[in-house]
């Protein structure tokens, strides 16, 4: 909590003291002349008449004068920058922290302009992210009344937060000039909505001579409406303020004494235009021009302005523009600033991991010259009492397994010992061709597509790393074809045939398409297990800690006592868990429903899970007795658990799954969480947790991928149905069943989202297709769809009958489902080879 006034400086001040005898003592520092540029004159007392005094009185007055000077020096040193504050106390903690952090760093001073309404949001996000990594000092500048607790803030005298911030910008630069022009080599004028990659900026600035006048930024001449109206000559421009403006020490020295004059003679309302005019007039330089738009390192590239406005940097960050940039603008929301910072931290980790792999390879290569095999390097000793890797596996100082990380790059680094260990290559050519799937030609999955994008981007960054020196740039166009394989022990191998565009913009300019092969290997660095605290439990404990104010501790204890008294009355379940409403359509099949209901009782009713059960029961002409048995079973279950909802809905007419589910939906309110499920399914408590997590109202729908069993008679399976009810005994593999990728009947969502999507098509009758049509509507909506394999949801095999289906599409889907449940492709192939004489 602090605030500084920019008009006075430590040890650069004029103070006036008055003794009790009305004699005035005046003290002026050596640097007072320069401070008078911004300091207002100090009010003087009216002259007083001199009276005769004795020698003792003179000594007493002299002693008081000396004491006054000493106290004045101390007070002025402490409060020089506080003279015009409103009276609130402001600790200098963050100022001191910032000074200590920057004490040995003299490269860069960053001034960030902000306003009172952004201090707790954007300004704090800047200081919490890249602001703490500046190779020098960072300060925030606001209006005269600005006050902040979380950022080192300077309140500029005579400045408010109105837009345009011309006075704020010029006074901020004057503050830099008066206090720090001889301490730092470079000075940056930045806004609180820009992200700066400080390591990249340091690399750039250390390659430029700060003793020369430099005015670096993204060049501007005004937009179409303003062109010719900004009073700029043909050879004049300005650095646009948004992406940041960089001035060398020499430039600031030249314009510093004239900043007030520039501020008093403005031609436009644009702060960056007027700053550029001032620099041109008194420093004699313009903003760095970028005539060569194709230059890989042009100002438009490294000082990047996103045209998306408030939505900038809210989407995919894996873009070449983001990776090339030094500054990124605008970042209007604080969460996007933290998101960018986390992303760039991840890139640094990747770079360090790559360096680590290269070091391991160098070490392994060197040790091989001494006779060590690659799998023995970790145990090597440089001397009898000096191990090469002195820290054991599992310790904080463990450097990694060199037998994995030290293997040199090469397509033959993995050597199979048997035929089964041979790694198969898969072809990438617009689509993916693989032998691992029943459909050999399939769409490239999102994970593989994202991985290819990362690889291509890193390849192009490597190719273009020296493009500026060579006067050319190479752009990626497309992958013509490629091969890839995965080895869990070593990593991923890729062979890519890429179409590139070669552009030469120096000398003999040319643009031509070229094809290049890239051989890429991604090395796995190992699996790391990280334990995290139970933050929810930690937060609950934190509430009752003694660190809270006394009144909050009292309130917390009162509500804790009330909660303890009410907890037994809360229907035996956690009120913080969303209630899952099971909606089960049913016609006949009493024995199968009995299995489902017994499982529901075990998982939900006996354990007090927050769930309700709605069974939509139709009469079945083929099994009329099942209707009465099922209805009675439900009545008994409801009577056994009277505090829970077990409701039977008995519509009339012909059974239709879509209509049955709609009848269940009609029983619920808009904020109800629904689960569409069939009696053939088994589930466990883990499935319920995933349903609550993955179905979010107005945001996400959950369509789990269930494990579906093959026909046990066809594959001669000996397992019992009870084995699939117990999650610890389930033999999930590709022999017993398969993951139903194209099944959408099991779904979880909120009633309000169901209505927004228009619900099921109630015109669809007989078998299936209503879930596919509903899923298509969900895909076209703005809601996010969550699809993942759920090991807790298992579909027990039952015969599929397609005889009575009349619709062609439904009959085709039914036949396909019936065929897919026969057995695995491997088993069917073995069966065919065994009885191939019986097939035509």
Secondary structure, 3 states (H helix, E strand, C coil): CECEECCCECCECEEEEECCCCCEEEEECCCHHHHCCCCCCCCCCCCCCCCCCCHHHHHHHHHHHHHHHHHHHHHHHHHHHHCCCCCCCCCCHHHHHHHHHCCCCCCEEEEEECCHHHHHHHHHHHHHCHHHHCCEEEEEEECCCCCECCCCEEECCCCCCCCCCHHHHHHHHHHHHHHHCCCCCEEEEEECCEEECHHHHHHHHHCCCCCCCCEECCEECCCCCCCCCCCCCCCCCEECCCCCEEEEHHHHHHHHCCHHHHHHCCCCCCHHHHHHHHHHHHCCCCCCCCCCCCCCCCHHHHEEECCCHHHCCCCCCCCHHHHHCCEEECCCCHHHHHHHHHHHHHHHHHHHHHHHHHHHHHHHHHHHHCCCCHHHHHHCEEECCEECCCCCCCCCCCCCCHHHHCCCCCCCCCCCCCHHHCCCCEEECCCEECCCCCCCEECCCHHHHHHHHHHHHHHHHHHHHHHHHHCEEEEEEEEEEEEEEEECCCEEEEEEEEEEEEEECCCCCEEEEEEEEEEEEEECCCCCCCCCCCHHHHHHHHHCCCCCCHHHHHHHHHHHHHHHHHHCCCCCCCCCCCCEEEEEEEECCHHHHHHHHHHHHHHHHCCCCCEEEEEEEECCCCCHHHHHHHHHHHHHHHHHCCCCCEEEECCCCCCEHHHHHHHHHCCCCCCCEEEEECCCEECCHHHHHHHHHHCECCCEEECCEEEEECCCCCCCCCCCHHHHHCCCCCCCCCCCEEECCCCCCCEEEEHHHHHHCCCCCCCCCECCCHHHHHHHHHHHCCCEEECCEEEEEEECCCCCCCCCCCCHHHHHHHHHHHHHCCCCHHHHHHHHHHCHHHCC
